[in-house]
């Protein structure tokens, strides 16, 4: 296995070496055959070995990679950014206009409308501490801190402190046979004139929704075309999303972000016990129904 591929598998192997809960055992059981027999010092020995071998590959933060000569980029996104709801098409949502959805998407729109009519939230997995994922972290009111280096752009969202990395060092996407899907996907970027183009794929699909609960599949991909406007004060991002298993053609939307110099990103933790009364949880839904029954009883005319 190539060195770079081994590095990408390292988090999975470390996870497998950790005691698993009963719920996790069924999904990772078959991967155990790839682990070497345990012996004292194995993990540290492997780390020491990897730290001295690179096979010509360097990470985005390696001095050797950062020092490579590269053309000066057309703009630098380093800073803190807030979405501009006044100038972003459809606020923080992505539609309508919607693409032509297949059955799962049409059903999601129907169920979302029914939930709103009942005063409930629909597919609010974030309230249960699932990651918001892409593209949601790029469309909400929480600020995003961006740090642009020659090799990558690092983004930290105020939305659960989600981390997103866009690699600019010329690498290709990972081998699909070994990649580990994530909620923000794997992003690589390149410059086309004065635009930054970002291609993202390899998404985790479990509890990962778009807009009002539209599902995604393992074929979901995003192209972003990023433009700097207003003398560096506005980022305009055009999103082009495709998922041939869930809708026909392209789903497009454009958002705008304002540079804000007076804000930082605080630490944010999602704690399930603090969210258990949200309408999207089982306990919260039961509490909501109880309040609705009480309200209906209070408004009923006395006999």
C-alpha positions in Angstrom: 0.0 0.0 0.0 1.3 3.4 -0.9 2.5 5.6 2.0 -0.2 8.3 1.3 -3.0 5.6 1.4 -1.6 4.2 4.6 -1.8 7.6 6.2 -5.4 8.0 5.2 -6.2 4.6 6.7 -4.5 5.4 10.0 -7.5 6.9 11.7 -9.6 3.8 10.9 -6.9 1.4 12.2 -6.6 3.4 15.4 -10.3 3.3 15.8 -10.3 -0.4 15.4 -7.7 -0.8 18.0 -10.0 0.9 20.5 -12.7 -1.0 22.4 -15.9 -0.7 20.5 -19.4 -0.3 21.8 -22.0 -3.0 21.0 -23.6 -0.7 18.4 -20.3 -0.2 16.5 -19.2 -3.9 16.5 -21.4 -4.9 13.6 -20.2 -2.2 11.2 -16.5 -2.7 11.8 -16.2 -6.4 12.6 -15.1 -7.4 9.1 -12.2 -4.9 9.1 -10.5 -6.6 12.0 -8.8 -9.1 9.7 -6.6 -6.2 8.4 -5.1 -5.5 11.8 -1.7 -7.0 12.6 -1.5 -9.1 15.8 -1.1 -6.7 18.8 2.2 -6.5 20.5 3.7 -4.0 22.9 4.9 -0.8 21.3 3.4 -1.5 17.9 1.5 1.7 17.6 4.5 3.9 18.6 6.9 1.9 16.4 4.6 2.5 13.5 4.3 6.2 14.2 8.1 6.5 14.5 8.4 4.7 11.2 5.9 6.8 9.4 7.4 10.0 10.7 10.6 9.3 8.7 9.1 7.9 5.5 7.2 10.0 3.0 7.6 8.4 -0.5 7.6 11.9 -1.9 4.3 12.8 -0.3 4.0 15.7 2.2 1.0 16.8 4.1 -0.5 20.3 3.6 1.3 21.7 6.7 4.7 20.2 6.0 7.4 22.8 5.5 8.6 21.1 2.4 5.2 21.5 0.8 4.6 25.0 2.0 7.9 26.1 0.6 7.3 24.9 -3.0 7.2 27.7 -5.5 3.6 28.5 -6.6 1.9 31.3 -8.5 0.4 34.0 -6.3 -3.3 33.4 -5.8 -5.8 36.0 -7.1 -7.2 36.5 -3.6 -6.9 35.4 0.0 -9.9 34.3 2.0 -8.2 34.5 5.4 -10.6 36.1 7.9 -13.9 35.7 9.6 -17.0 35.6 7.4 -20.8 35.8 8.0 -23.4 34.8 5.4 -25.2 37.8 4.0 -28.9 36.8 4.1 -30.0 39.9 2.2 -27.9 39.0 -0.9 -28.0 35.2 -0.7 -30.5 33.6 -3.0 -33.2 31.9 -0.8 -31.5 32.9 2.4 -29.7 30.0 3.9 -31.7 27.3 2.0 -31.0 25.9 -1.4 -34.4 26.0 -3.0 -36.8 26.5 -4.6 -36.3 26.4 -7.5 -35.6 22.8 -7.0 -34.2 20.3 -9.5 -36.5 17.4 -10.5 -36.4 15.1 -7.5 -36.8 11.4 -7.6 -39.1 9.5 -5.1 -37.0 10.0 -2.0 -36.7 13.8 -2.5 -40.4 14.2 -3.4 -41.3 12.3 -0.2 -39.0 14.4 1.9 -40.6 17.7 0.7 -44.1 16.2 1.4 -43.1 15.1 4.9 -41.3 18.4 5.7 -44.4 20.3 4.8 -46.6 18.1 7.0 -44.1 18.5 9.9 -44.2 22.3 9.6 -48.0 22.3 9.5 -47.9 20.3 12.8 -45.5 22.7 14.4 -42.7 20.1 14.3 -39.2 20.0 12.9 -38.2 17.6 10.2 -35.0 15.6 10.1 -33.3 17.8 12.6 -30.4 15.4 13.2 -28.1 18.3 14.2 -30.2 18.7 17.4 -29.1 15.1 18.2 -25.4 16.2 17.7 -24.9 14.7 14.2 -22.5 16.9 12.2 -24.2 19.5 10.0 -21.9 18.5 7.1 -21.6 20.1 3.7 -23.2 22.1 2.3 -25.1 23.1 5.5 -22.1 24.5 7.3 -21.7 27.0 4.4 -25.2 28.2 4.4 -26.1 29.0 8.1 -25.9 32.2 10.2 -22.9 30.9 12.2 -19.6 32.6 11.2 -16.7 30.8 9.6 -13.1 31.4 10.2 -10.9 30.8 7.2 -7.1 30.5 7.0 -5.5 30.3 3.6 -2.1 28.8 3.1 -0.3 28.0 -0.2 -1.3 24.3 0.2 -4.8 24.4 1.7 -7.6 26.5 3.1 -8.7 25.6 6.7 -12.2 26.5 7.7 -13.6 26.3 11.2 -17.4 26.9 11.4 -19.1 28.4 14.4 -21.7 25.6 13.7 -20.5 22.9 16.1 -16.9 23.9 15.3 -17.0 21.8 12.1 -13.6 21.6 10.4 -13.3 21.7 6.6 -10.1 21.5 4.6 -9.7 22.4 0.9 -6.4 21.2 -0.5 -4.7 23.5 -3.0 -1.4 21.6 -3.4 -2.3 19.8 -6.6 -3.3 16.5 -5.1 -6.0 14.3 -6.7 -9.0 12.8 -4.9 -8.3 9.7 -2.8 -8.7 6.2 -4.1 -12.4 5.4 -3.7 -11.6 1.9 -2.5 -9.9 3.2 0.7 -11.4 6.6 1.3 -13.4 7.1 4.5 -16.5 9.1 3.8 -17.1 12.2 6.0 -19.8 14.7 6.5 -17.9 17.5 4.9 -16.4 15.3 2.2 -13.0 15.5 0.6 -12.3 18.9 -1.1 -9.6 19.8 -3.6 -9.3 23.2 -5.2 -7.6 24.9 -8.0 -7.6 28.4 -9.6 -9.3 29.2 -12.9 -8.5 32.8 -13.7 -9.8 34.9 -10.8 -12.0 32.1 -9.5 -11.3 29.4 -7.0 -12.9 26.1 -8.0 -13.6 23.5 -5.4 -14.6 19.9 -6.0 -16.0 17.9 -3.0 -17.1 14.3 -2.9 -16.9 11.2 -0.7 -19.7 12.2 1.7 -21.1 10.2 4.7 -24.8 9.7 3.9 -26.2 8.7 7.3 -28.4 11.5 8.8 -27.0 13.9 6.2 -29.6 16.2 4.7 -29.9 19.2 2.4 -32.4 22.0 2.6 -35.6 20.7 4.2 -34.4 17.1 4.6 -33.5 16.0 1.1 -31.3 12.9 1.3 -28.0 12.4 -0.4 -26.4 9.3 -1.8 -22.8 8.0 -2.2 -22.8 9.8 -5.6 -23.4 13.2 -4.2 -20.8 15.8 -5.3 -20.4 19.6 -5.1 -18.6 22.1 -7.3 -18.1 25.5 -5.8 -17.0 28.6 -7.8 -15.7 31.2 -5.4 -15.3 34.8 -6.3 -14.0 37.8 -4.3 -16.1 41.0 -4.6 -16.2 44.5 -3.1 -12.5 45.0 -2.8 -12.1 41.9 -0.6 -15.2 42.4 1.6 -17.5 39.9 0.0 -17.2 36.2 -1.0 -19.6 35.0 -3.7 -19.9 31.3 -3.8 -21.9 29.5 -6.5 -22.9 25.9 -5.6 -23.5 23.3 -8.2 -24.7 20.0 -6.7 -25.3 16.7 -8.4 -26.7 13.4 -7.1 -27.9 11.1 -9.9 -29.6 8.8 -7.4 -31.8 11.6 -5.9 -32.4 14.3 -8.5 -32.0 15.0 -12.2 -29.3 17.3 -13.4 -27.8 20.1 -11.4 -29.0 21.9 -8.3 -27.7 25.4 -8.2 -27.6 28.2 -5.7 -25.5 31.3 -5.0 -24.6 32.6 -1.5 -22.6 35.7 -0.4 -20.5 36.1 2.7 -19.4 39.3 4.4 -15.9 39.8 5.9 -16.4 40.7 9.5 -13.3 42.1 11.4 -14.9 42.2 14.9 -15.7 38.6 15.5 -13.9 35.3 16.4 -15.0 31.7 16.5 -15.7 30.5 20.1 -15.6 26.8 21.2 -18.9 25.1 20.7 -19.9 21.7 22.0 -23.0 19.7 21.1 -24.3 18.0 24.3 -27.2 15.6 23.6 -28.6 16.0 27.1 -29.1 19.7 26.6 -31.0 19.1 23.4 -33.2 16.3 24.5 -36.3 18.5 24.6 -36.0 19.7 21.0 -39.0 18.8 18.8 -36.7 16.6 16.7 -36.0 14.2 19.5 -38.3 11.5 20.8 -38.6 13.1 24.2 -39.1 16.5 22.7 -41.8 15.3 20.4 -43.6 13.7 23.3 -43.4 17.0 25.3 -44.6 19.0 22.3 -47.6 16.7 21.9 -48.4 17.0 25.6 -48.4 20.8 25.4 -50.6 20.7 22.3 -53.1 18.5 24.2 -53.0 20.8 27.2 -53.6 23.8 24.9 -56.5 22.1 23.2 -58.0 21.2 26.5 -57.7 24.7 27.9 -59.4 26.2 24.8 -62.3 23.7 24.8 -65.6 25.3 26.0 -66.8 24.3 29.4 -69.8 22.0 29.6 
